[in-house]
Amino acid sequence: MRLALVGLAALVLALGACSGRLSGDKDKIPLPKIPDFPELPPPTAPTTPSLVSAAPGAGSVRLDWIRGDEDDPAPPEGDTGTVLALFVGTTPSDVYDAAPVVDPLEGTTLTLTGLVDGTPLVFGLAEVVEAGFAPTGEVLTVVPGAPVYCRADADPTLADGLTPATAFASPFLAVLTAFGAGGGNVWLAGGDYAPFALPIFPGVHLYGGFDPTFDLALRDPEALPTVLRGVPNQPVAAIQDTVETMVVDGLVFDGGTVARAGFEITDSEVELRRVIARTCLGPGIRLNAADDQNPLGVKLVDCLATGNLAEGLSLSGALDLVAHGCRFETNVQEGLDGDDLIAPDDETASARLVECRFAGNGAEGLDIDLGTPLFGGVVGGVARISVERCVFESNLGAGVIVDVDFEAEPLWSGTVELIDITSRGNGAEGLLLDIDGPAPTFVHGGLFAANAGDGVTVRSEVFPGLAVISASASLGNIGAGIRSTVGNTAVLVSHGVVSGNGDGGIVAEAVRGGVSSTVAWLQPSPFANAAEAGTVVVDDVASPTLNALPVLFSDVASFDDVAGSVTLAAGAPVPEADAVLELQADDVARTILSFVTETELAVDPAPAFLVTPTRLAAWPAGSDVLEDWRVLPGTAAEGAGMAPPGGDPVDAGPLASPAGDPPGAVGDPAGALFRLATTSPPAGTTPGPGETLVLGFLGGVLDPGSVGASSVVLRDGTGAEVPTTPFAQDGDLHVPEPAGGWPAGATLELHRTLGDTDGAPLAAPVVVPFAP
């Protein structure tokens, strides 16, 4: 025992010496100026019910959750709304194995008692559905046990941390005491704590937001913020080399523009819940997995990284990252920068981002690179990127960049999925995909609008990949709506909309693309170098085909938030005086108060912040500036889509997709979507003599019974059907060479009647192009 106490005492002295505390020198340190960050619109509330906080005490735990869009407004009359149940297990894999502990689960908070101290528990929510229970949101870990108490205004002469009355004033002493006891929970009352560089030791978990009485039922991190402040050139808090999952819940890490980071995490598994990391000299949160052999699990739930002079979140190494309901806003560099996410040899690394917002950052909203270990490997690794129901807006760089860098290591592979995302008003591309390696890419339900570059850019330096974009819309971008360029990746667009993009609708520069069941509305140069099936082009505002879309697009060169005006670019079309304007696709209806000059328009409400140059959208008088993607009966898009031979007509546009929702809609999770993933030889080329075309799928297993003449159709360069005999083998679709050989300029149609073994149809019916 004496050796242990001596060791702890030495640790206290050493950490105190290197904590970065200054005496009288603070004024001599030049502090960087905090930038004037943009005023952002309020974020969209998460819609997926999920646990967001869990604070354990002695034999107890307080749980907090969001109910999603059933909270407000109230459900329609006769609809009971979402019914939830609470489950508990001892590991993340067994949470839902037993019956729920509470069913139904009312409200948004609950305190459970009678738990066993020292026994790890994992809690999760499920929606009550007709078939039973459907897990929803994230599962959270706790270890019940008596806490160590800490309060900023506590009397240090009485402190032992064992009761609220004898709470520590120093978070460091509280953490050290819990560590010395073999690990435990530290409860921190709301308040402003003295600057310190706080080490968090293995087995210690931090929970903030308590009132001075430390009543667990009254815990409220938002109303009672627990603020830890940093010192120069060190992180506000740091943890490294932990074996078990460490939890931080309900704390604010404030760097004061002097701390190098809010929270540094090195080679540790962590859950951050309701954590705020702000105004740091470097990133708000830094994740570093130096070990390239074992991906580390890191989970962020309902967190905010804002006002940092570098990234909101910086990550590198082998990770399994989950971020749910988080916000990465007004950081000087990227909102989230992943450089690089490494898949170890014979392992899988991943990043899953759900219902997050990336807004007002000085570079990209999200920039994530997929890399390989320094010395490669013998089996190869897998990297998986999933971005679901996220919003990227008003970033000075691109909204999203995903860069797959596997060209030097051909054994590595991955998948990239972006589902129901919105990327608008960004200073470069809405979405940039650089796919150099076998990483099938699927974009579904995306809205890409009013970006200064292309809505979507897809490129590769060397790898002949494939990107499928379905049920999506790209409108009012200064560049092209969707562009494939530089390299060998083919883009297949299914049930899309392109409208008012300045540099063309769908532009395939390097490899011939495919466009099916897609509407071009007021779109110059709608489809370039692309095979078409069931496309519709409408240029007359008097003949709309979808229920509500803008009737004019114009370039905005600058804005004046004081004068409340926008100035159009020279030569840009001028909207009518009674038009309703929308700026950067923000869903705000603005009226024209006056024409200050021929090109300067005073508008109401005035724009607080725009990333310029941008495009405005003009709508008819009285409009609510909300797109309505429904096809108007009797118009050009009705029944004009790519339909199976002998099947019912199919409308063009996103809502007619087999998995169609309004583009950018933040609705229910899409689940697995059965779709085309690979073609061999690559799309945009023609198979050689005697070669069979082989197509692979993800999101389900191809049903051999769905393969036939009504689901797989080969056409020659004139559009005439060419007889062939497709068949399924080992989950792939095989299309043998037809009699007479492969025709030049041919296309292969994959229809919605192609399905998986669970009965799901092909989510994105596509036309696959051959070389022209």
N, C-alpha and C positions, 0 to 999 in steps of 0.2 A: 504493500500500500504506500509506503514512504517513497518508493521509486516512482510510482504513478503520480503522486502529488508533486514531487519535485519536477517531473516531466511537464505537468500541466503548468506549474509556475514558470518554468523556463519558456514555455510556449507563449504564455501571457506576455512576458517581458519582450520576447522576440517580436511578436506581432505588434505590440505597442510601439516598439522602436521603428518598425517599418510601415506603420499604418498610414503615414503621410500626413499626420497632424502637424500643423504649422503654428508657430508662435510669433506673431508680430510681422510675418513676412507676406501675409495674404495680399496686401495692397501692392506688392512689388511684382506680382505675377500678372502678365498681360492676359486678360480674359477675352476670348473671341466674342464678337457681337452676335447675338441671336438674330437670325434672319427674320424678315417680315414674312411670315408664312401666310398662305392664302386663306381666305375665309371659305370654308367648305360647306356644302349643303349637309344637312343631318344624314347620318348613315341609315341605310335600310336595316331594319331589325331582322335578326336571324329568324328563320321560320321553322327550323327543325327543333323539336323539343329535345333538351339536353341538360344534363347536370352541368353546372358551372362552378360549383364550390362545394367543398366538404371539409368541415373542421372537426376533428375528433377531440374528445376530452376523456376524463375518467369514466369508462364504461358507457360512453355516449358518443354521438356524432350529430352535428347539424349539417343538413343537406339543403342546397339551394339549386333551383333549376329554372329554366325558361320553358314556357309552354309553346313558344313559336307564335305564329300569326293567329292562333286561337285566343291569345290574350286580349287583343284589341284590334279591330272591333269585335263585338260579341258575335257569335255564330248566328246565322239566319234562324228565324223562328222554325222550330221543329228539328233543328240540328243541335245535338248535344255537344258538338265540338269534339276536340281531341280528348280521349280518355286514356289516362296514363296509369302505369303500375311500376312499382319499385322492386328491383331485384338486388340480391347480394350474393357474392361468392367469395372464395378465398384467392382466386387468380382471375385474370382477365378472361381466360378461356372457359371458366365454369360459372360466370355470373348468371347466366340464364338457364342453368341446368335444373334448378329446383323451382318450386312454386314461388310467386312473388311474396315479398314480406308485407307489402301494402298494396291493396287493390280494391277500389280505385284510389288513385293518389290525387288529393285535392290541393289547390293552392299552388304556391311556388316555394315553400320552405317547410321543413319538418325536422324535429329533433328526436332521434331514437335513443333509447336508454337500454340498459341490461346487456350491454356488449361486454366481451371478454377483453380485458386489457392485454396488450402485447400481441394480439392475434391480428395479422393484416387482413383487411377486408376490402373488397372491390364492389362498388355500387354502380348500378346502371338503370336506365329507364327503358320502358317499352310502351309502345302504343297498343291499346286493346283493340284488336281487329277481329273480324268475323272468324278467321281461322285460328285465333288464339292471341299471341303476342308478337309484335314486331319490334325488335330492339331499335332504339333511336338515340342519336347523340353519342357522347363519349362516356366511357366508364372511368370512374375516379377511385384512387387508392387512398386508404387511411389506415392508421394503426392506433386504435384507442389506447389511452393511457393518461395518467395525471400530468398536466402541463407544468412547465416552468413559466412563471409570470414575468412580464416586463412592461413597464410603463414609463414614458419619458419624464414625467414629473415625480417619480417615486423618490423617496428618501433613501439615499445609498447607505446610510448608517444602519438602517434596519433590514437591509436586503439580504435575503437568501433564496428568493424566487419560488418559495414553496407555497405561498398563499398570495391572494390579491393584496393584502395589507403589507406584505414584505416583498413586493415585486422588485426586481432589478430595474435600475434606470438605464443600464447599458445592455443593448442587444448582444454585444459580444460576450458579456458575462453570462447571460441567459443561455446562449448557444454553447458556451464552454461547459456550463453546469450540466446541460442535457447530454452533451457528449461524454462527460465524465461519468454519468450514470448509465452509460451503455447505449445512449440514444434516447430520443423522445420528442415530444411536441413542445414548441415554444409559442406561447400566446403573447402577442404584442398589442397593447391598447392603442387606439387611435391617438395620433400626436406627431410632433415634429422632433425627430431624434438627432442628437449631435452628430456632425460629420464623422465618418469613420470608414475604413476599408474592412468590411465584415467578411471573415472567412466562415463558411458553413461546413461543418464537419460531417462525415458519414453518419447516417442514422438519425440526423436531426432534421426536423420539419418545422417550418415557420408559418404561422397563421396570424394575420393582422385583422384590424377592424373591430376590436372589442371596446366596450365602454369601460369606464374606470372600475366597475364592479366585476368585470369579466363574466357577465351573465351570457352563457352560450346562446340562449334563445334571443338575445338582443344584438348579436353580432351583425355588423353592417359595414363592410369595407368601403362602400361608396359614401355613406353619411359620416363615417368615422375613419377617415383615411390614415393609414400608418405610413409615414413618410421617412425613409432612410436616405440620408444625404451623403454625398461622396466627398472625397478629398482629391487633390490634384494627382493626375497621372496614374491612378489606380482604379479598379472597378469598385463600385459601391458595395457589391457583394460578389463572392466567387466561391465555386465548389469544384473539386476535381477528384478523379479516381474513386468514385463511389461504386459499390457493388449493388446495393439495393436502391430502389427508386426513391428519390428525394422529392419532397413536396414543398412548394412555396405557394401560399394561397392568400390573396388579399393584401398585398404590399405594394408601395410605390417606391421605386428606385429613382431618385432624383440626382442627376449628375452635376447640376449647377453649372454646366459648360466647362467643368474642370476635370471631372472623373472620366477616365478613358472608356468606361462602359458602365451600364447600369448593372448588368448581371453577366458574369463570365462563367461559362459551364464547360469544363474540360473533361472528356472521357468519363462522363457520368450520365446516368439515366435520371430524368427529371420530369416532374409534372408541375407546370406553372399555371395557376388558375387565378383569374382576376388580378393579374400583375400589371402594373404600369411601369414602363421604363422610359424616362424622358430627359431631355436636355443634357445629354452626355457629349463629351468631346469626341468620342468614337461612337460605336453602335450602341443602341439601347440594350440589346441582348446579343451576346456572342456565344455561338455553339461551336465547339471545336472537338472533333473526334479524331485524335491523333492516331489511334489504333485503326489501321485499315483492315483489320481481320474480322471484327465483330460489330455489326451495326448496333448503335445505341438508341434506345427508345426515348424520344423527347416529345412531350405533349404540351401544347399551349391551348388553353381554353379561356375565351372571353378576356384576352389580354390586349393591351394597347402599348405601342411603341411610337412615340411622337416627339418632334422637336429635337431630335438628335443630330449632331453635326456630321455624322457619317450615316450608316444604315440604321433602319429601325431594328432589323434582325439580320445578323451575319452568321452564316453557317459554312462549315467545311468538314469533309471527312465522311465516314460511314455512319449514316443515321437512318432511323425510321422515325421521321418527323410527322406529327399531326398538329395542325393549327385549325381550331374550330371557333368561329365567331370572333376572330381577332381583328384588330385594326392596326394598320401600318401607315401612318399619316404624317405629312409635313416634316419629313426628315430631309436633311440636306442632300443625301445621296439616295440610294435605293430604299424602297420600303422594306423589301426582303432581298438579300443578295446571297445566293448559294454558289460558292466558288471554291471547290467543286463538291457536289454530292457524289461520293465515291461508292460504287458497288464492289465489295471485296470479291476475291476469287471464290467461286462456289457459294456465294451469298447473295442476298437481295437487299438493296437499299431503297428507301422510298421517301416521298414527300407527299402528304395528302392535306390539301388546303380546302376547307369547307366554310362557306358563308363568311369569308373574310373580306375586308375592304383595304385597298391600297390606293391612297389618294393624296394629291398635293405634294408628292415627293420631288426632290430636285433632280433626280435621274429616273430610272425605271421604277414602275410600281413593284414588279416582281421580275427578277433576273436570276434564273437558276441554270447552272451548267451541270451536265452529267459527265463525269470523268471516270478514269480507271486508275487503279493503284500504280504507283511509280514504276514498279517492276513487273507489271502485268500479272499473268497467272497461267495455269495450265487447263483450267476448266472454263473460266469466264464467269462474270457476274451479271446480275440483272438489276436495272434501275427502273423504278415505277414512279411516274408523276401523275397525280390526280388533282385537278383543280375543279371544284364543284361550287356553283352558285356564288361565285365571288364577283366583286365589283372593282374595276380599275379605272380611276377617273382623275383628270387634271394633274397627271404626272408630267414633268417637263421632258422626260424621255418616253420610251415606249411604255404602253400599259403592261405588257407581258413579254418577256423573252424566255424561251426554252431552247437551250443550246446543247445538243447531243454531240459529244466529242469522243466517239468510239473509233474513229478512222484508223488510229494506230494499233488498236487491239480488236481484231475482228471477232474474237470469242465473246465480246460483251454485247449485251442486247438490253432492250427495255420496252416500255410502253409509255405513251404520253396521251392523257385524256383531259380535255377541257370541256366541261359540261355546264350548260346554262350560265355562262359568264357574260358580263357586260364590260366592255372596254370603250370608254368614250372620252373625248376631249383631251387626249394626251398629245404631247408635243412631238411624237414620232409615230411609229406603227401602233395600232391597237394591239396586235399580236404578231410577234416575230418568232417563227419556228425555224431553227437551223438544225436539220436532221442529218447528221453524219454518222450513220450506224443503223443497225437493224432495230429501230424503235417505232413500230407502227403508231401513227398519230391519228387521233379522232377528236374532232371538234363538233359538238352537238349543242344546238340551242343557244348559240352565241349571238350577241348583238355588238357590232363594231361600228361606231358612229362618231363623226365629227373629229376624227384624229388628223393630225397634221401630216402624217405619212399615209401609208396604205392601211386599210382596215385590217387585213391579214397579209403578211408576207411569209412565204414558205421558200426555203432555199436549202441547198446542200453543196458542199464542195466536191465530194466524190461519190457518196453513197446513193444508189438508185432506190430511194425509199418511196413511201406512199403516205399521203395525208388525205383523209376523208373529212369533209365538212358538210354537215347536214343540219336541216331545220334552223338555219342561221340567216342573219341579215347583216348586210354591210352597206351603210348609207351615209352620204354626206361627208366622206373622207376626202381630204385634199388629194391624196394619191389614188391608187386603184382600190376597188372594193376588196378584191382578193387577187394576189399576184404570186405566181411561182417564178422563181428566178435563180440564176447562178447554180447550175449543177443538174442533178438527175432526179429530183423528187417530183413525182406527178401529184397533182391535186385533183380530186374528184369531188364535185359539189352536187349535193342532192337536196331538193326541196328548199331552195334558198331564195333570197331577195337581194338584188343589188339596185341601188337607187342614188342618183345624184353624186356619184363619186367623180372627182375631177379628172382622173387619169384612166378612166375606163372601169368597166364592171368587173369581169373576171379575165385576167390577163395571164396567159401561160407563155412565158418567154422562152424557157429552155426546153421543156418537155411538154408535149401535147397533153392537155388536160381533158377532163370529162365533166359535162354539166347536164344534169337531168332535173326535170320538174321545177325549174327555177324561173322566177319572174324578174325581168328588168323593167323598172319603172322610172321614166325620165332619166335614162342612163345612156349617155353617149358611149359609143364603142362598147356595147354590152358584153360580148363574148369574143375573145381573141385567141386563136390557136387552140380551140377546144372542140371535141366531139360533143354534139348536142342531141338530146332526146327529151322531147316534151317541154321545150323552153318557150317563154312568152316574152315579147318585147312590146312595150306600150310607151309611146312618147307624147300622147295627147292628154293634157290635163282634163279635158272635157270627157275623157273615156276612162275613168278609173276602173281598176280591176280588183284591187283589194280595198277593204272598207274605209281605211283612213291612213293616208301617208302624206308627207309634205308635198306641196305643189310647186315649190321652187327652192333651189339651193343657191347660196351666194357666199363668196369668200369674204371673211372679216379680217382686216389687216391689223386693227388695234381696237382698244376699248378705253374708256375713261370712266372709272368708277365714281369720280366726284361729279362729273357732268351727267352721268347716267346715260352715256351714249356709246355706240359702236360705229366704227368707220369701215366702210366696205373697201375692198381692194379696187384699184383702178380698173375700169372696164367690167366690173362684176355686175350682174343683173340686180336691179333695185326692186324690192317688193312693193306691192300696192300699199297705199296708205292705211287701208283697213285690214291688212293682213295681220295674223297673229304669228309672232316670231318665237322660235325656240333656239337657244344657244347651247352648243356642245351637247345636244341630246339630253338636256337635264330635266325634261318633263315639266318645265316652268313656262306657262303661257305669258308672253309679253306683248304689250300693245305699243304701237308707234305713237309717241306723243307729238313729235314734230320732225321735220327734216331740217336739221341745223344747216347743212349744206346739201349738195346733191348726193353726197356719199356718206354723210354723217347723220345717223339716226338717233334721236333721243328716245329711249325705250323705258317702259315701266312694267315690272320692277327693273331697276338698274342692275347690271351685272356686277357682283362683288369681285369676281376673279375669272379671267379667261386665259387659257393657254393659247396664244396667238402665234402664227396665223391659224385660223380655224374656219369653219363654215357654219352659217346659220341656216336654219330650215324655216321656210315660210309656209304657213298653213292658211286655209280659208278663214274668213272672219267668223268669230264665234267658236273656233275650235278649241279643244282642251289639250292639243298637241300630244296626244297619246296615240301611238300607232295601234291600229286594229288590223290584224293580219288575215281576217276572214275574207274569203273570196266572195265577191258580189255575184249573185245569181245572174246568169245570162251574159257574163262578160268573158273576156278572152282567156282568163285563167281557169274558168270552170271546165273540168273534164279535159284539160289540155296537158296534163302531166304524163309521165312515162308509165303507161299501164301495161299489165301482163297481157300477152296475146289471148284474146277470147275472154278477158276478165272485165270487170266493171271499170268505167272511166275513173281516172284519178285526177284530182285538181292539182294544179301547180301551186307552189308557195309552201311556207313552213308548217302550217297547221295540218296539211294533208299528209305529212310524213307519218309513217307507221308509229313513230314515237314523238309526234309533234306537240310541242308546247310553244307559246309565244316566245320568240327569241329574247334572251336575256331575262326571262321570267325566273324569279326566285321562288320556286314552288317546291313541291314534294321531291325528294331524292329520286333520280331517274332509275337507279338500280343498274344491273348489268344490261347492256344493250348489245345485241347480236349484230356484228358488222364485219365488213371486209377489212382485213388487216394487211395481207401481203399478196403479191402476185409474182410468179416466176415463169417466164422472164418478166422483167419490170414493166409496169404500165408505161405506155408511150413508146414501147418497142414492139416489134413483130416477132413471134416465135419462128425459129428456123425450120427448115424442112424436116418433117417427121417428129417435131417437138410437140409435147403436150403442154398446154397452159395449165398451171396449178395455182389455185387460189386458196389462201388460208384465212381463217376467221378467228375473232375473239368475242368474248361475251356470251359464249354458248358453244354447243357442239352441233355441227351441221347435221341436219336430219336427212339421211339418204332418200327418204320417201318424198322430200320436197323438191328434189332435183328432177327437172324434166323440161319439156319444150315450153311450158308456160312460165318457168322461172328463170331459165338461162337461154338467152337468145343471142346468136351470133349474126351480125349484119356486115355486108360488104361496104365498100366506100360509097355506094349509091344509096344505101339504106335498105337494100333487098336482103331478106332473111336467107341465111346460109345454113342448110341442114347440118347438124352435128349431134354427137351422142355424149352429153356430159354425164358424169357419174361421181359419186362420193367414195373416197377411200381414205381411211385413217383420219377422218375429220376434215380433209381437204376436198375441194371441188376440182375435178379433173375435166378439162375440155380437150379432147383429142383433135388432132389436125383434121379438118374436113376434107372430103374428096375434092381433088383439084388443088389442094394446098391452101395455106393461109392467105387470104386476100389482102392486098395492100390497103391501108387506110380503114381497116375494119374496126368495128366496135363490138364489145360484148356487154349486153344488158343483163344485170342482175336485179330481179324483180322482188317485190315484197312477198311473193308467194314462196320464195326461198326462206326456210326457217330453221330453227334449232330443235333439238330433241325435246325441249320443254314446251314447244308450241309457239314460241315467240317468232314473229316475222323478222325479216331483215330490216333493221332500224333505218338504214340509209340505202334505199335502192339506187344503184349507181350505173353509169355507163363507163366502161373501162376502155380507154382508147388504145389503138395500135398506132404504130408509126404512120404518118400520113403518106 
